[in-house]
Amino acid sequence: MITAKNIHKYYDNLHVLKGVDLHINKGEIVSIVGASGAGKTTLLQILGTLDGFDNGALTIDEQQITSLNKKQLAAFRNTSLGFIFQFHQLLPEFTALENVCIPGYIKKTNKAAVEKRAKELLAFLGLSSRENHKPNKLSGGEQQRVAVARALINNPAIILADEPSGNLDTQSAENLHDLFFKLRDEFGQTFIIVTHNKDLAAMADRKLIMQDGTITSQ
């Protein structure tokens, strides 16, 4: 599903990733942990094609990432990858349903089909009664579940999450963690989760530990 070989990343003279090797199987839930500055988020951004790398090779869902131009890369990201962030990044002027639909509209999927799929996802996540509410009328946990639905709208093979429960209370965080496993079982997605939450990290099928720009143990 994902293979990274000898990934190096520099920001000016700062060597952030120092030869990362990684293989993630389809349907795995993998957590990435480590101290701040270890390179976790940089690695996640590269795996999500949001950032480039300076040396190495990256294959995602049988696609060589470096062979894609910017337009192809954007299309690949829209259809194959879903993103969940610590701060949900919902657009405040749109309802929950409209926020979920946006990646589908970008993909140019039929509007009725996108809205039908969005309503199904919101129902699956227990949010049917909230689909016409704007983000400021939703709780933190509800907002994050809307963000999860948005990540799933195009049926991506891979979900990348950066501190997804970092902005939630304990109960909402536990509910979100359980949801990831339910989603994997229901839809078969692969999850890569950067987290400082020890409970979430321990629940994963594998835990990768990053230190000083490398993966030190699995």
Buried (B, 14 or more C-beta within 10 A) or exposed (E): BBEBBEBBBEEEEEBBBBBBEBEBEEBBBBBBBBEEEBBBBBBBBBBBBEBEBEEBEBBBBEBEBEEBEEEEBEEBBBBBBBBBBBEBEBEEEBBBBBBBBBBBEBEEBEEEEBBEBBBBBBEBBEBEEBBEBBBEEBEEBBBBBBBBBBBBBBEBBBBBBBBBBBBBEEEBBBBBBEBBBEBBEEBEBBBBBBBBBEEBBEBBBEBBBBBBBBBEEE
